[in-house]
Amino acid sequence: MNRCVVDTNVPIVANGRPDPSDPRPPSVACREAAVTFLRELVSAGTILVDTAGEVLTEYRRYLNPHGQPGVGDRFYLTILMSLPARVERVDLPRRSDGQYVDLPQPIIDAGFDPSDRKFAALAAKEGAPVYNATDSDWIEQAEVLAAEGVEVAHLCGCDQEAWFA
């Protein structure tokens, strides 16, 4: 497994909790996909986060830093332990208007979710895929993201009804 960016919804779904943007619990298949992915990533991949800590701040809102009780919480603990073989910190400078230097302007112009821009900027800068479970923004903006070279892997597929129990 290679380097990648992980949207917060992936460890949330792995924990069996609903994505903050939708109150429905994840389907069993979606949760299994998130759990399998995070286990493989923690054992053989590299997780990209920003040096300013914006990704970690978002993870902190939804995940338990003690690594329990879910697989998503364990993923977060791995990042906090900063295992050099598993976590890579990347500088994401901002422009004077507050936008990320490395986030292509067409993504901003398309109205891409401001809370997900840090993930898209990391992916654009590093040429790494973003992994998504149940955040529809990545599907709704798929065309502009792809046109700007941001690859998105949908762990639960693109059928939003299949995402939820």
C-alpha positions as CSV (number, residue, x, y, z in Angstrom):
1,M,0.0,0.0,0.0
2,N,1.3,3.5,-0.8
3,R,0.9,7.0,0.6
4,C,-2.6,8.3,0.9
5,V,-4.9,10.9,2.5
6,V,-7.8,9.7,4.6
7,D,-10.9,11.8,5.0
8,T,-12.2,11.8,8.6
9,N,-15.4,9.9,7.5
10,V,-13.4,6.7,6.9
11,P,-12.3,6.1,10.6
12,I,-15.7,7.4,11.8
13,V,-17.4,4.7,9.6
14,A,-14.8,2.1,10.7
15,N,-16.0,2.8,14.2
16,G,-19.6,2.1,13.2
17,R,-20.8,5.6,13.7
18,P,-22.6,7.8,11.2
19,D,-20.7,10.4,9.1
20,P,-21.4,13.8,10.7
21,S,-23.1,14.9,7.4
22,D,-25.7,12.1,7.6
23,P,-27.3,10.7,10.7
24,R,-27.8,7.2,9.3
25,P,-25.4,4.5,10.5
26,P,-23.1,3.0,7.9
27,S,-24.0,-0.3,6.2
28,V,-22.2,-3.4,7.3
29,A,-20.5,-3.6,3.9
30,C,-19.3,0.0,4.1
31,R,-18.0,-0.4,7.6
32,E,-16.2,-3.6,6.7
33,A,-14.6,-1.8,3.7
34,A,-13.4,1.0,6.0
35,V,-12.1,-1.4,8.7
36,T,-10.2,-3.5,6.1
37,F,-8.7,-0.4,4.5
38,L,-7.5,1.2,7.8
39,R,-6.0,-2.1,9.0
40,E,-4.0,-2.5,5.8
41,L,-3.0,1.2,5.8
42,V,-1.7,1.0,9.4
43,S,0.2,-2.1,8.7
44,A,1.7,-1.3,5.3
45,G,0.9,2.2,4.1
46,T,1.8,5.8,4.8
47,I,-0.8,8.3,6.1
48,L,-0.3,11.9,4.9
49,V,-1.2,14.7,7.4
50,D,-0.4,18.4,7.4
51,T,2.3,19.9,9.6
52,A,-0.1,22.6,10.9
53,G,-2.3,19.9,12.5
54,E,-5.5,20.8,10.7
55,V,-6.2,17.1,9.8
56,L,-5.4,16.0,13.4
57,T,-7.7,18.7,14.8
58,E,-10.6,17.3,12.7
59,Y,-9.8,13.7,13.6
60,R,-9.7,14.8,17.3
61,R,-13.3,16.0,17.1
62,Y,-14.6,12.6,16.1
63,L,-12.1,10.0,17.3
64,N,-10.8,8.7,20.6
65,P,-7.0,9.4,21.1
66,H,-6.8,6.4,23.4
67,G,-7.2,4.1,20.4
68,Q,-10.3,2.4,21.7
69,P,-12.9,1.1,21.2
70,G,-12.9,1.1,17.4
71,V,-10.6,0.5,14.4
72,G,-11.0,4.2,13.5
73,D,-9.8,5.2,17.0
74,R,-6.8,2.9,16.6
75,F,-6.0,4.5,13.3
76,Y,-6.0,7.9,15.1
77,L,-3.7,6.6,17.9
78,T,-1.3,5.4,15.2
79,I,-1.1,8.9,13.8
80,L,-0.7,10.5,17.2
81,M,2.2,8.1,17.9
82,S,3.8,9.5,14.7
83,L,5.3,6.3,13.6
84,P,7.8,7.5,11.0
85,A,7.2,4.5,8.8
86,R,3.4,5.2,8.8
87,V,2.9,8.9,9.1
88,E,4.3,11.6,6.8
89,R,3.8,15.3,7.7
90,V,3.5,17.7,4.8
91,D,3.6,21.5,4.8
92,L,0.5,23.0,3.4
93,P,1.1,26.8,3.1
94,R,-1.8,29.2,2.7
95,R,-2.2,32.1,0.4
96,S,-3.0,35.6,1.6
97,D,-6.7,34.9,1.2
98,G,-6.5,31.8,3.4
99,Q,-6.8,29.2,0.7
100,Y,-4.1,26.5,0.4
101,V,-1.4,27.3,-2.1
102,D,-1.5,23.7,-3.4
103,L,-5.3,23.5,-3.9
104,P,-6.1,24.2,-7.5
105,Q,-8.2,27.2,-8.0
106,P,-10.9,25.4,-10.0
107,I,-11.7,23.2,-7.0
108,I,-12.2,26.3,-4.9
109,D,-14.2,28.0,-7.6
110,A,-16.5,24.9,-7.8
111,G,-17.4,25.5,-4.2
112,F,-15.8,22.3,-2.9
113,D,-16.5,21.9,0.8
114,P,-14.1,24.1,2.8
115,S,-13.8,21.4,5.5
116,D,-12.5,18.9,2.9
117,R,-10.1,21.3,1.2
118,K,-7.1,20.3,3.4
119,F,-7.5,16.7,2.2
120,A,-7.8,17.8,-1.4
121,A,-4.7,20.1,-1.1
122,L,-2.6,17.3,0.5
123,A,-3.6,14.9,-2.3
124,A,-2.9,17.5,-5.0
125,K,0.4,18.4,-3.6
126,E,1.6,14.9,-3.0
127,G,0.0,13.1,-5.9
128,A,-1.7,10.7,-3.5
129,P,-5.2,9.5,-3.5
130,V,-7.9,10.6,-1.0
131,Y,-9.9,7.8,0.6
132,N,-13.6,8.4,1.2
133,A,-16.3,6.3,2.7
134,T,-19.5,8.3,3.0
135,D,-18.9,11.9,2.2
136,S,-21.0,12.9,-0.9
137,D,-18.9,16.0,-1.6
138,W,-16.2,13.8,-3.2
139,I,-18.8,12.4,-5.6
140,E,-20.6,15.7,-6.3
141,Q,-17.3,17.3,-7.2
142,A,-15.7,14.3,-8.9
143,E,-15.4,15.9,-12.3
144,V,-13.5,19.0,-11.1
145,L,-11.3,17.0,-8.7
146,A,-10.3,14.6,-11.5
147,A,-9.7,17.4,-13.9
148,E,-7.2,18.9,-11.4
149,G,-5.5,15.5,-10.8
150,V,-7.0,14.7,-7.4
151,E,-7.7,11.0,-7.3
152,V,-10.5,9.8,-5.0
153,A,-10.9,6.2,-3.9
154,H,-14.5,5.5,-2.7
155,L,-14.3,2.6,-0.2
156,C,-18.0,2.2,-0.1
157,G,-18.6,2.8,-3.8
158,C,-20.5,5.6,-5.4
159,D,-24.1,4.4,-4.7
160,Q,-24.9,6.6,-1.8
161,E,-27.9,4.5,-0.8
162,A,-25.6,1.5,-0.3
163,W,-23.5,3.5,2.2
164,F,-26.1,3.3,4.9
165,A,-28.0,0.7,6.9
